Amino acid sequence: MTGFSAIITKEDEWYVSWCPELDIASQGKTVEGALENLREAIELYLEDEDAEIPERKPLITTLEIKHEKTAHPVVS
């Protein structure tokens, strides 16, 4: 079993999930739905005999930026 990263963003009424290692994305009405759809998309990708799994894993973190545009939280 191999683990992959999943990054989730909210776009309008949908949650978009993205796997940066494989550059595969999916969406769902809920976070759980977006993750399940991403899981299915990754599994389908891996069924292809030419599918490649990169050896490098991304290091994903957050940065805090102090700027006038970041002074107010974005409401979605």
Contact map, one row per residue, 1 for C-alpha under 8 A:
1110000000000000000000000000000000000000000000000000000000000000000000000000
1111000000000000000000000000000000000000000000000000000000000000000000000000
1111100000000000000000000000000000000000000000000000000000000000000000000000
0111110000000000001010000000000000000000000000000000000000000000000000000000
0011111000000000001110000000000000000000000000000000000001000000000000000000
0001111100000000111100000000000000100000000000000000000000000000000000000000
0000111110000000111100000000000000000000000000000000000000000000000000000000
0000011111000011110000000000001001000000000000000000000000000000000000000000
0000001111100011100000000000000000000000000000000000000000000000000000000000
0000000111111111000000000000000000000000000000000000000000000000000000000001
0000000011111111000000000000000000000000000000000000000000000000000000000000
0000000001111100000000000000000000000000000000000000000000000000000000000001
0000000001111110000000000000100000000000000000000000000000000000000000000000
0000000001111111000000000011110000000000000000000000000000000000000000000000
0000000111101111100000000011111001000000000000000000000000000000000000000000
0000000111100111110000001111000001000000000000000000000000000000000000000000
0000011110000011111000001110000001100100000000000000000000000000000000000000
0000011100000001111100111100000000000100000000000000000000000000000000000000
0001111000000000111111111000000000000100000000000000000000000000000000000000
0000111000000000011111110000000000000000000000000000000001000000000000000000
0001100000000000001111100000000000000000000000000000110111000000000000000000
0000000000000000001111110000000000000000000000000000110000000000000000000000
0000000000000000011111111000000000000000000000000000000000000000000000000000
0000000000000000011101111100000000000100110000000000000000000000000000000000
0000000000000001111000111110000000000100100000000000000000000000000000000000
0000000000000001110000011111000001101100100000000000000000000000000000000000
0000000000000111100000001111100011101100000000000000000000000000000000000000
0000000000000111000000000111111111101000000000000000000000000000000000000000
0000000000001110000000000011111011000000000000000000000000000000000000000000
0000000000000110000000000001111111000000000000000000000000000000000000000000
0000000100000010000000000001111111100000000000000000000000000000000000000000
0000000000000000000000000001011111110000000000000000000000000000000000000000
0000000000000000000000000011111111111000000000000000000000000000000000000000
0000000100000011100000000111111111111100000000000000000000000000000000000000
0000010000000000100000000111001111111110000000000000000000000000000000000000
0000000000000000000000000000000111111111000000000000000000000000000000000000
0000000000000000000000000111000011111111100000000000000000000000000000000000
0000000000000000111000011110000001111111110000000000000000000000000000000000
0000000000000000000000000000000000111111111000000000000000000000000000000000
0000000000000000000000000000000000011111111100000000000000000000000000000000
0000000000000000000000011100000000001111111110000000000000000000000000000000
0000000000000000000000010000000000000111111111000000000000000000000000000000
0000000000000000000000000000000000000011111111100000000000000000000000000000
0000000000000000000000000000000000000001111111110000000000000000000000000000
0000000000000000000000000000000000000000111111110010000000000000000000000000
0000000000000000000000000000000000000000011111111011000000000000000000000000
0000000000000000000000000000000000000000001111111010000000000000000000000000
0000000000000000000000000000000000000000000111111110000000000000000000000000
0000000000000000000000000000000000000000000001111110000000000000000000000000
0000000000000000000000000000000000000000000000011111000000000000000000000000
0000000000000000000000000000000000000000000011111111100000000000000000000000
0000000000000000000000000000000000000000000001000111110000000000000000000000
0000000000000000000011000000000000000000000000000011111000000000000000000000
0000000000000000000011000000000000000000000000000001111110000000000000000000
0000000000000000000000000000000000000000000000000000111110000000000000000000
0000000000000000000010000000000000000000000000000000011111000000000000000000
0000000000000000000010000000000000000000000000000000011111100000000000000000
0000100000000000000110000000000000000000000000000000000111110000000000000000
0000000000000000000000000000000000000000000000000000000011111000000000000000
0000000000000000000000000000000000000000000000000000000001111100000000000000
0000000000000000000000000000000000000000000000000000000000111110000000000000
0000000000000000000000000000000000000000000000000000000000011111000000000000
0000000000000000000000000000000000000000000000000000000000001111100000000000
0000000000000000000000000000000000000000000000000000000000000111110000000000
0000000000000000000000000000000000000000000000000000000000000011111001000000
0000000000000000000000000000000000000000000000000000000000000001111101100000
0000000000000000000000000000000000000000000000000000000000000000111111100000
0000000000000000000000000000000000000000000000000000000000000000011111100000
0000000000000000000000000000000000000000000000000000000000000000001111110000
0000000000000000000000000000000000000000000000000000000000000000111111111000
0000000000000000000000000000000000000000000000000000000000000000011111111000
0000000000000000000000000000000000000000000000000000000000000000000011111100
0000000000000000000000000000000000000000000000000000000000000000000001111110
0000000000000000000000000000000000000000000000000000000000000000000000011111
0000000000000000000000000000000000000000000000000000000000000000000000001111
0000000001010000000000000000000000000000000000000000000000000000000000000111
